[in-house]
Amino acid sequence: MAVGGATMDGRVPRDFETLRTTILERRTSLPKRIAQIAAYALDNPDDIAFGTAAS
């Protein structure tokens, strides 16, 4: 299980490509709704980075 943002092997994603790879590796183990959110985040990184919670 991830603790404090670290992956299961202790690595903390430091850039988008590492984060993307980590999410893609773990997507089959994610609950359905979290997998949908992860897919949206990967497809729309600018919205996630620069959007607001209300948008």
PyMOL Python script that loads the backbone (N, CA, C, O; Angstrom):
from pymol import cmd

cmd.read_pdbstr("""\
ATOM      1  N   MET A   1       0.844  -1.180   0.000  1.00  0.00           N
ATOM      2  CA  MET A   1       0.000   0.000   0.000  1.00  0.00           C
ATOM      3  C   MET A   1       0.887   1.240   0.000  1.00  0.00           C
ATOM      4  O   MET A   1       1.944   1.251   0.631  1.00  0.00           O
ATOM      5  N   ALA A   2       0.466   2.264  -0.693  1.00  0.00           N
ATOM      6  CA  ALA A   2       1.206   3.512  -0.754  1.00  0.00           C
ATOM      7  C   ALA A   2       1.027   4.290   0.537  1.00  0.00           C
ATOM      8  O   ALA A   2      -0.068   4.368   1.095  1.00  0.00           O
ATOM      9  N   VAL A   3       2.124   4.860   0.995  1.00  0.00           N
ATOM     10  CA  VAL A   3       2.097   5.657   2.214  1.00  0.00           C
ATOM     11  C   VAL A   3       2.799   6.967   1.923  1.00  0.00           C
ATOM     12  O   VAL A   3       3.915   6.977   1.403  1.00  0.00           O
ATOM     13  N   GLY A   4       2.149   8.077   2.256  1.00  0.00           N
ATOM     14  CA  GLY A   4       2.776   9.370   2.059  1.00  0.00           C
ATOM     15  C   GLY A   4       3.098   9.689   0.615  1.00  0.00           C
ATOM     16  O   GLY A   4       4.020  10.462   0.353  1.00  0.00           O
ATOM     17  N   GLY A   5       2.370   9.120  -0.329  1.00  0.00           N
ATOM     18  CA  GLY A   5       2.590   9.400  -1.734  1.00  0.00           C
ATOM     19  C   GLY A   5       3.592   8.482  -2.408  1.00  0.00           C
ATOM     20  O   GLY A   5       3.759   8.531  -3.627  1.00  0.00           O
ATOM     21  N   ALA A   6       4.261   7.646  -1.627  1.00  0.00           N
ATOM     22  CA  ALA A   6       5.238   6.732  -2.205  1.00  0.00           C
ATOM     23  C   ALA A   6       4.532   5.532  -2.823  1.00  0.00           C
ATOM     24  O   ALA A   6       3.448   5.138  -2.392  1.00  0.00           O
ATOM     25  N   THR A   7       5.157   4.970  -3.821  1.00  0.00           N
ATOM     26  CA  THR A   7       4.621   3.752  -4.412  1.00  0.00           C
ATOM     27  C   THR A   7       4.979   2.578  -3.513  1.00  0.00           C
ATOM     28  O   THR A   7       5.698   2.741  -2.527  1.00  0.00           O
ATOM     29  N   MET A   8       4.483   1.410  -3.849  1.00  0.00           N
ATOM     30  CA  MET A   8       4.706   0.242  -2.999  1.00  0.00           C
ATOM     31  C   MET A   8       6.188  -0.074  -2.823  1.00  0.00           C
ATOM     32  O   MET A   8       6.580  -0.635  -1.800  1.00  0.00           O
ATOM     33  N   ASP A   9       7.001   0.272  -3.790  1.00  0.00           N
ATOM     34  CA  ASP A   9       8.432  -0.009  -3.650  1.00  0.00           C
ATOM     35  C   ASP A   9       9.204   1.185  -3.101  1.00  0.00           C
ATOM     36  O   ASP A   9      10.435   1.178  -3.096  1.00  0.00           O
ATOM     37  N   GLY A  10       8.491   2.211  -2.638  1.00  0.00           N
ATOM     38  CA  GLY A  10       9.124   3.347  -1.984  1.00  0.00           C
ATOM     39  C   GLY A  10       9.442   4.525  -2.885  1.00  0.00           C
ATOM     40  O   GLY A  10       9.859   5.574  -2.394  1.00  0.00           O
ATOM     41  N   ARG A  11       9.256   4.380  -4.187  1.00  0.00           N
ATOM     42  CA  ARG A  11       9.550   5.495  -5.096  1.00  0.00           C
ATOM     43  C   ARG A  11       8.420   6.514  -5.066  1.00  0.00           C
ATOM     44  O   ARG A  11       7.244   6.149  -5.060  1.00  0.00           O
ATOM     45  N   VAL A  12       8.780   7.784  -5.048  1.00  0.00           N
ATOM     46  CA  VAL A  12       7.799   8.860  -5.139  1.00  0.00           C
ATOM     47  C   VAL A  12       7.892   9.415  -6.554  1.00  0.00           C
ATOM     48  O   VAL A  12       8.968   9.843  -6.973  1.00  0.00           O
ATOM     49  N   PRO A  13       6.784   9.419  -7.304  1.00  0.00           N
ATOM     50  CA  PRO A  13       6.837   9.968  -8.663  1.00  0.00           C
ATOM     51  C   PRO A  13       7.270  11.435  -8.636  1.00  0.00           C
ATOM     52  O   PRO A  13       6.665  12.255  -7.946  1.00  0.00           O
ATOM     53  N   ARG A  14       8.311  11.756  -9.385  1.00  0.00           N
ATOM     54  CA  ARG A  14       8.866  13.116  -9.412  1.00  0.00           C
ATOM     55  C   ARG A  14       8.500  13.888 -10.672  1.00  0.00           C
ATOM     56  O   ARG A  14       8.714  15.098 -10.741  1.00  0.00           O
ATOM     57  N   ASP A  15       7.949  13.200 -11.669  1.00  0.00           N
ATOM     58  CA  ASP A  15       7.550  13.876 -12.897  1.00  0.00           C
ATOM     59  C   ASP A  15       6.310  13.181 -13.454  1.00  0.00           C
ATOM     60  O   ASP A  15       5.911  12.116 -12.983  1.00  0.00           O
ATOM     61  N   PHE A  16       5.713  13.804 -14.463  1.00  0.00           N
ATOM     62  CA  PHE A  16       4.460  13.285 -15.004  1.00  0.00           C
ATOM     63  C   PHE A  16       4.620  11.893 -15.597  1.00  0.00           C
ATOM     64  O   PHE A  16       3.754  11.039 -15.401  1.00  0.00           O
ATOM     65  N   GLU A  17       5.701  11.650 -16.312  1.00  0.00           N
ATOM     66  CA  GLU A  17       5.878  10.338 -16.949  1.00  0.00           C
ATOM     67  C   GLU A  17       5.994   9.225 -15.916  1.00  0.00           C
ATOM     68  O   GLU A  17       5.455   8.137 -16.116  1.00  0.00           O
ATOM     69  N   THR A  18       6.690   9.486 -14.818  1.00  0.00           N
ATOM     70  CA  THR A  18       6.796   8.485 -13.754  1.00  0.00           C
ATOM     71  C   THR A  18       5.446   8.267 -13.099  1.00  0.00           C
ATOM     72  O   THR A  18       5.067   7.129 -12.821  1.00  0.00           O
ATOM     73  N   LEU A  19       4.720   9.341 -12.851  1.00  0.00           N
ATOM     74  CA  LEU A  19       3.376   9.228 -12.280  1.00  0.00           C
ATOM     75  C   LEU A  19       2.466   8.459 -13.227  1.00  0.00           C
ATOM     76  O   LEU A  19       1.721   7.576 -12.801  1.00  0.00           O
ATOM     77  N   ARG A  20       2.526   8.792 -14.505  1.00  0.00           N
ATOM     78  CA  ARG A  20       1.698   8.117 -15.517  1.00  0.00           C
ATOM     79  C   ARG A  20       1.993   6.621 -15.539  1.00  0.00           C
ATOM     80  O   ARG A  20       1.074   5.802 -15.548  1.00  0.00           O
ATOM     81  N   THR A  21       3.270   6.270 -15.549  1.00  0.00           N
ATOM     82  CA  THR A  21       3.665   4.863 -15.557  1.00  0.00           C
ATOM     83  C   THR A  21       3.160   4.141 -14.314  1.00  0.00           C
ATOM     84  O   THR A  21       2.665   3.018 -14.404  1.00  0.00           O
ATOM     85  N   THR A  22       3.282   4.778 -13.164  1.00  0.00           N
ATOM     86  CA  THR A  22       2.823   4.181 -11.907  1.00  0.00           C
ATOM     87  C   THR A  22       1.322   3.942 -11.932  1.00  0.00           C
ATOM     88  O   THR A  22       0.853   2.878 -11.526  1.00  0.00           O
ATOM     89  N   ILE A  23       0.569   4.922 -12.406  1.00  0.00           N
ATOM     90  CA  ILE A  23      -0.893   4.775 -12.485  1.00  0.00           C
ATOM     91  C   ILE A  23      -1.261   3.650 -13.445  1.00  0.00           C
ATOM     92  O   ILE A  23      -2.119   2.824 -13.135  1.00  0.00           O
ATOM     93  N   LEU A  24      -0.617   3.616 -14.604  1.00  0.00           N
ATOM     94  CA  LEU A  24      -0.926   2.577 -15.589  1.00  0.00           C
ATOM     95  C   LEU A  24      -0.590   1.182 -15.065  1.00  0.00           C
ATOM     96  O   LEU A  24      -1.309   0.224 -15.347  1.00  0.00           O
ATOM     97  N   GLU A  25       0.496   1.065 -14.307  1.00  0.00           N
ATOM     98  CA  GLU A  25       0.873  -0.229 -13.732  1.00  0.00           C
ATOM     99  C   GLU A  25      -0.149  -0.710 -12.706  1.00  0.00           C
ATOM    100  O   GLU A  25      -0.369  -1.912 -12.563  1.00  0.00           O
ATOM    101  N   ARG A  26      -0.769   0.222 -11.997  1.00  0.00           N
ATOM    102  CA  ARG A  26      -1.665  -0.137 -10.900  1.00  0.00           C
ATOM    103  C   ARG A  26      -3.144  -0.091 -11.259  1.00  0.00           C
ATOM    104  O   ARG A  26      -3.983  -0.423 -10.422  1.00  0.00           O
ATOM    105  N   ARG A  27      -3.486   0.310 -12.476  1.00  0.00           N
ATOM    106  CA  ARG A  27      -4.892   0.550 -12.812  1.00  0.00           C
ATOM    107  C   ARG A  27      -5.785  -0.666 -12.647  1.00  0.00           C
ATOM    108  O   ARG A  27      -6.957  -0.515 -12.302  1.00  0.00           O
ATOM    109  N   THR A  28      -5.274  -1.860 -12.880  1.00  0.00           N
ATOM    110  CA  THR A  28      -6.121  -3.048 -12.739  1.00  0.00           C
ATOM    111  C   THR A  28      -6.466  -3.347 -11.289  1.00  0.00           C
ATOM    112  O   THR A  28      -7.434  -4.058 -11.019  1.00  0.00           O
ATOM    113  N   SER A  29      -5.683  -2.813 -10.348  1.00  0.00           N
ATOM    114  CA  SER A  29      -5.955  -3.059  -8.932  1.00  0.00           C
ATOM    115  C   SER A  29      -6.776  -1.940  -8.293  1.00  0.00           C
ATOM    116  O   SER A  29      -7.135  -2.027  -7.119  1.00  0.00           O
ATOM    117  N   LEU A  30      -7.072  -0.895  -9.057  1.00  0.00           N
ATOM    118  CA  LEU A  30      -7.831   0.234  -8.517  1.00  0.00           C
ATOM    119  C   LEU A  30      -9.327  -0.053  -8.547  1.00  0.00           C
ATOM    120  O   LEU A  30      -9.816  -0.737  -9.446  1.00  0.00           O
ATOM    121  N   PRO A  31     -10.056   0.476  -7.555  1.00  0.00           N
ATOM    122  CA  PRO A  31     -11.521   0.396  -7.629  1.00  0.00           C
ATOM    123  C   PRO A  31     -12.008   1.117  -8.892  1.00  0.00           C
ATOM    124  O   PRO A  31     -11.335   2.016  -9.396  1.00  0.00           O
ATOM    125  N   LYS A  32     -13.170   0.722  -9.396  1.00  0.00           N
ATOM    126  CA  LYS A  32     -13.684   1.237 -10.669  1.00  0.00           C
ATOM    127  C   LYS A  32     -13.705   2.766 -10.719  1.00  0.00           C
ATOM    128  O   LYS A  32     -13.212   3.353 -11.682  1.00  0.00           O
ATOM    129  N   ARG A  33     -14.260   3.411  -9.710  1.00  0.00           N
ATOM    130  CA  ARG A  33     -14.380   4.873  -9.736  1.00  0.00           C
ATOM    131  C   ARG A  33     -13.009   5.543  -9.692  1.00  0.00           C
ATOM    132  O   ARG A  33     -12.795   6.543 -10.376  1.00  0.00           O
ATOM    133  N   ILE A  34     -12.088   5.016  -8.910  1.00  0.00           N
ATOM    134  CA  ILE A  34     -10.737   5.582  -8.849  1.00  0.00           C
ATOM    135  C   ILE A  34     -10.035   5.390 -10.190  1.00  0.00           C
ATOM    136  O   ILE A  34      -9.295   6.271 -10.628  1.00  0.00           O
ATOM    137  N   ALA A  35     -10.254   4.260 -10.843  1.00  0.00           N
ATOM    138  CA  ALA A  35      -9.678   4.020 -12.167  1.00  0.00           C
ATOM    139  C   ALA A  35     -10.220   5.027 -13.180  1.00  0.00           C
ATOM    140  O   ALA A  35      -9.483   5.483 -14.054  1.00  0.00           O
ATOM    141  N   GLN A  36     -11.504   5.376 -13.070  1.00  0.00           N
ATOM    142  CA  GLN A  36     -12.091   6.384 -13.959  1.00  0.00           C
ATOM    143  C   GLN A  36     -11.442   7.748 -13.719  1.00  0.00           C
ATOM    144  O   GLN A  36     -11.136   8.473 -14.665  1.00  0.00           O
ATOM    145  N   ILE A  37     -11.238   8.084 -12.464  1.00  0.00           N
ATOM    146  CA  ILE A  37     -10.591   9.361 -12.128  1.00  0.00           C
ATOM    147  C   ILE A  37      -9.157   9.370 -12.637  1.00  0.00           C
ATOM    148  O   ILE A  37      -8.699  10.371 -13.188  1.00  0.00           O
ATOM    149  N   ALA A  38      -8.452   8.273 -12.457  1.00  0.00           N
ATOM    150  CA  ALA A  38      -7.073   8.173 -12.932  1.00  0.00           C
ATOM    151  C   ALA A  38      -7.009   8.322 -14.448  1.00  0.00           C
ATOM    152  O   ALA A  38      -6.126   9.005 -14.967  1.00  0.00           O
ATOM    153  N   ALA A  39      -7.936   7.688 -15.161  1.00  0.00           N
ATOM    154  CA  ALA A  39      -7.969   7.800 -16.622  1.00  0.00           C
ATOM    155  C   ALA A  39      -8.211   9.247 -17.044  1.00  0.00           C
ATOM    156  O   ALA A  39      -7.567   9.743 -17.969  1.00  0.00           O
ATOM    157  N   TYR A  40      -9.140   9.925 -16.365  1.00  0.00           N
ATOM    158  CA  TYR A  40      -9.401  11.331 -16.671  1.00  0.00           C
ATOM    159  C   TYR A  40      -8.145  12.168 -16.416  1.00  0.00           C
ATOM    160  O   TYR A  40      -7.788  13.025 -17.224  1.00  0.00           O
ATOM    161  N   ALA A  41      -7.485  11.915 -15.297  1.00  0.00           N
ATOM    162  CA  ALA A  41      -6.279  12.678 -14.953  1.00  0.00           C
ATOM    163  C   ALA A  41      -5.188  12.489 -16.002  1.00  0.00           C
ATOM    164  O   ALA A  41      -4.497  13.444 -16.358  1.00  0.00           O
ATOM    165  N   LEU A  42      -5.028  11.271 -16.495  1.00  0.00           N
ATOM    166  CA  LEU A  42      -4.015  11.015 -17.514  1.00  0.00           C
ATOM    167  C   LEU A  42      -4.388  11.633 -18.855  1.00  0.00           C
ATOM    168  O   LEU A  42      -3.514  12.077 -19.599  1.00  0.00           O
ATOM    169  N   ASP A  43      -5.676  11.664 -19.165  1.00  0.00           N
ATOM    170  CA  ASP A  43      -6.136  12.241 -20.427  1.00  0.00           C
ATOM    171  C   ASP A  43      -6.187  13.765 -20.398  1.00  0.00           C
ATOM    172  O   ASP A  43      -6.152  14.403 -21.450  1.00  0.00           O
ATOM    173  N   ASN A  44      -6.270  14.357 -19.204  1.00  0.00           N
ATOM    174  CA  ASN A  44      -6.445  15.808 -19.055  1.00  0.00           C
ATOM    175  C   ASN A  44      -5.513  16.379 -17.989  1.00  0.00           C
ATOM    176  O   ASN A  44      -5.987  16.970 -17.019  1.00  0.00           O
ATOM    177  N   PRO A  45      -4.208  16.217 -18.145  1.00  0.00           N
ATOM    178  CA  PRO A  45      -3.297  16.667 -17.090  1.00  0.00           C
ATOM    179  C   PRO A  45      -3.345  18.172 -16.836  1.00  0.00           C
ATOM    180  O   PRO A  45      -3.155  18.605 -15.699  1.00  0.00           O
ATOM    181  N   ASP A  46      -3.595  18.973 -17.864  1.00  0.00           N
ATOM    182  CA  ASP A  46      -3.667  20.421 -17.657  1.00  0.00           C
ATOM    183  C   ASP A  46      -4.873  20.800 -16.810  1.00  0.00           C
ATOM    184  O   ASP A  46      -4.782  21.699 -15.973  1.00  0.00           O
ATOM    185  N   ASP A  47      -6.000  20.128 -17.016  1.00  0.00           N
ATOM    186  CA  ASP A  47      -7.184  20.397 -16.192  1.00  0.00           C
ATOM    187  C   ASP A  47      -6.908  20.073 -14.732  1.00  0.00           C
ATOM    188  O   ASP A  47      -7.332  20.805 -13.837  1.00  0.00           O
ATOM    189  N   ILE A  48      -6.204  18.988 -14.495  1.00  0.00           N
ATOM    190  CA  ILE A  48      -5.883  18.588 -13.127  1.00  0.00           C
ATOM    191  C   ILE A  48      -4.898  19.579 -12.507  1.00  0.00           C
ATOM    192  O   ILE A  48      -5.072  19.989 -11.360  1.00  0.00           O
ATOM    193  N   ALA A  49      -3.885  19.958 -13.247  1.00  0.00           N
ATOM    194  CA  ALA A  49      -2.843  20.836 -12.708  1.00  0.00           C
ATOM    195  C   ALA A  49      -3.304  22.274 -12.532  1.00  0.00           C
ATOM    196  O   ALA A  49      -2.929  22.931 -11.561  1.00  0.00           O
ATOM    197  N   PHE A  50      -4.114  22.769 -13.460  1.00  0.00           N
ATOM    198  CA  PHE A  50      -4.445  24.187 -13.446  1.00  0.00           C
ATOM    199  C   PHE A  50      -5.909  24.490 -13.192  1.00  0.00           C
ATOM    200  O   PHE A  50      -6.278  25.652 -13.017  1.00  0.00           O
ATOM    201  N   GLY A  51      -6.749  23.467 -13.169  1.00  0.00           N
ATOM    202  CA  GLY A  51      -8.173  23.671 -12.927  1.00  0.00           C
ATOM    203  C   GLY A  51      -8.466  23.889 -11.453  1.00  0.00           C
ATOM    204  O   GLY A  51      -7.597  23.733 -10.595  1.00  0.00           O
ATOM    205  N   THR A  52      -9.705  24.253 -11.183  1.00  0.00           N
ATOM    206  CA  THR A  52     -10.147  24.404  -9.801  1.00  0.00           C
ATOM    207  C   THR A  52     -11.093  23.265  -9.466  1.00  0.00           C
ATOM    208  O   THR A  52     -11.593  22.582 -10.360  1.00  0.00           O
ATOM    209  N   ALA A  53     -11.334  23.063  -8.204  1.00  0.00           N
ATOM    210  CA  ALA A  53     -12.257  22.007  -7.785  1.00  0.00           C
ATOM    211  C   ALA A  53     -13.664  22.279  -8.311  1.00  0.00           C
ATOM    212  O   ALA A  53     -14.428  21.343  -8.547  1.00  0.00           O
ATOM    213  N   ALA A  54     -14.006  23.540  -8.494  1.00  0.00           N
ATOM    214  CA  ALA A  54     -15.341  23.910  -8.961  1.00  0.00           C
ATOM    215  C   ALA A  54     -15.497  23.741 -10.474  1.00  0.00           C
ATOM    216  O   ALA A  54     -16.620  23.706 -10.976  1.00  0.00           O
ATOM    217  N   SER A  55     -14.387  23.636 -11.203  1.00  0.00           N
ATOM    218  CA  SER A  55     -14.493  23.564 -12.674  1.00  0.00           C
ATOM    219  C   SER A  55     -14.724  22.180 -13.192  1.00  0.00           C
ATOM    220  O   SER A  55     -14.831  21.985 -14.403  1.00  0.00           O
TER     221      SER A  55
END
""", "prot")
cmd.dss("prot")
cmd.show_as("cartoon", "prot")
cmd.util.cbc("prot")
cmd.orient("prot")
